[in-house]
């Protein structure tokens, strides 16, 4: 675990590398057509489990304050079993270290039937189910997490969510 704690600066650098330019977040870092889809967003639902859920809770404060958009954050296992009200133009954001978290993946699949504007996966594993099934993607590039307590996954998820916040704020003309 100590090794992974010391790897955090490199992991965050890898998450941010080639995604920020001198004038802000670079275009289409979330995928082809990402900027166009994000420009339509009027609300966000973040769904995750465990440490990823806690990263989503932090991001809620950032996005509401800096991008001025309403955000709800839910544990994926709870989301799946309730009839969620989805306001128009809401983005579904799934956060998962592995991209195979069963509840997060099931919630994402359920979201397809609930009228979201689109789905965004924030994940560490490019070939994972969550990434393959999402409309937009942002890879955290944390590398393998060996320790039980999450370190690199959490900090790189925060970096990725900060990029999302910045992009949403930029598109709304906010500083």
Order of alpha helices (4+ residues) and beta strands (2+ residues): alpha-beta-beta-alpha-beta-alpha-beta-alpha-beta-alpha-beta-alpha-beta-alpha
